[in-house]
């Protein structure tokens, strides 16, 4: 997918080579941070500074989100770029009834779902080495190191990974997930349960939970 870049005149345009961050031609003089309303108004007016600040403010959090859905960093970068293209193209439709970050987050989730439909077969890998149920009802992901969790979530079969992220991190219910993924509500529930069993088993094989860097949704 083509990356975002800004011309010297401040117009967003596609670049010829993919890259995570937009290529910007700006003065080296530090500029004051804009408020959310100023960012939105500036972007709608085509102002380069507002476009740059909006991207820099939200890209790190959105990249963390994309990494949870993607199987590789390359895929996550692709989702991030597609998401921000949509953000700038549809910003005029944002009604400001919720925080801008929340609106951008939903766009990124939808971009991840589109990538999933394009690239990931809805066939789970063999998981016969894992138990059928959780060993303990007290199992909680918050006790584990974030990077360990991220690595293992990325190892899940695509459909397990999508359902787990949508339910455990984004807060969708199983009915909503079923509609988003074109599966039944019961299938969403069973895939989430299976994902938790696999995650618990893999985490237990890593050893004692580390107390620092605990897992939190971005």
ZIZIQUI-V697576 format. One record per residue. N is the residue number from 1. RES is the residue in one letter. D_CENTER is the distance of its C-alpha to the mean C-alpha in whole Angstrom. Layout:
BEGIN
N|RES|D_CENTER, N|RES|D_CENTER
END
This chain:
BEGIN
1|X|17, 2|X|19, 3|X|17, 4|X|18, 5|X|21, 6|X|24, 7|X|27, 8|X|30, 9|X|31, 10|X|27, 11|X|26, 12|X|23, 13|X|23, 14|X|22, 15|X|23, 16|X|24, 17|X|22, 18|X|19, 19|X|17, 20|X|14, 21|X|16, 22|X|18, 23|X|22, 24|X|24, 25|X|27, 26|X|28, 27|X|31, 28|X|31, 29|X|32, 30|X|30, 31|X|29, 32|X|28, 33|X|25, 34|X|24, 35|X|24, 36|X|21, 37|X|24, 38|X|25, 39|X|22, 40|X|21, 41|X|25, 42|X|25, 43|X|22, 44|X|24, 45|X|27, 46|X|26, 47|X|26, 48|X|25, 49|X|25, 50|X|23, 51|X|20, 52|X|20, 53|X|20, 54|X|17, 55|X|15, 56|X|16, 57|X|15, 58|X|12, 59|X|10, 60|X|10, 61|X|8, 62|X|6, 63|X|6, 64|X|6, 65|X|3, 66|X|3, 67|X|6, 68|X|6, 69|X|6, 70|X|8, 71|X|12, 72|X|12, 73|X|12, 74|X|13, 75|X|11, 76|X|8, 77|X|10, 78|X|11, 79|X|8, 80|X|8, 81|X|11, 82|X|12, 83|X|9, 84|X|12, 85|X|15, 86|X|14, 87|X|14, 88|X|17, 89|X|19, 90|X|18, 91|X|19, 92|X|22, 93|X|21, 94|X|19, 95|X|22, 96|X|21, 97|X|22, 98|X|19, 99|X|17, 100|X|15, 101|X|12, 102|X|12, 103|X|13, 104|X|10, 105|X|7, 106|X|9, 107|X|9, 108|X|6, 109|X|6, 110|X|9, 111|X|9, 112|X|7, 113|X|10, 114|X|12, 115|X|11, 116|X|12, 117|X|15, 118|X|16, 119|X|16, 120|X|16, 121|X|19, 122|X|19, 123|X|22, 124|X|21, 125|X|22, 126|X|26, 127|X|25, 128|X|29, 129|X|29, 130|X|27, 131|X|29, 132|X|29, 133|X|28, 134|X|27, 135|X|29, 136|X|29, 137|X|28, 138|X|27, 139|X|24, 140|X|21, 141|X|18, 142|X|19, 143|X|22, 144|X|20, 145|X|18, 146|X|15, 147|X|15, 148|X|17, 149|X|15, 150|X|12, 151|X|14, 152|X|16, 153|X|13, 154|X|12, 155|X|16, 156|X|16, 157|X|17, 158|X|14, 159|X|15, 160|X|15, 161|X|12, 162|X|10, 163|X|13, 164|X|12, 165|X|9, 166|X|10, 167|X|13, 168|X|13, 169|X|10, 170|X|9, 171|X|13, 172|X|14, 173|X|17, 174|X|19, 175|X|20, 176|X|17, 177|X|15, 178|X|19, 179|X|19, 180|X|15, 181|X|16, 182|X|20, 183|X|21, 184|X|23, 185|X|22, 186|X|24, 187|X|22, 188|X|19, 189|X|21, 190|X|22, 191|X|19, 192|X|18, 193|X|21, 194|X|21, 195|X|18, 196|X|19, 197|X|22, 198|X|21, 199|X|19, 200|X|22, 201|X|24, 202|X|22, 203|X|22, 204|X|26, 205|X|27, 206|X|25, 207|X|27, 208|X|28, 209|X|24, 210|X|24, 211|X|25, 212|X|23, 213|X|19, 214|X|18, 215|X|15, 216|X|13, 217|X|10, 218|X|9
END
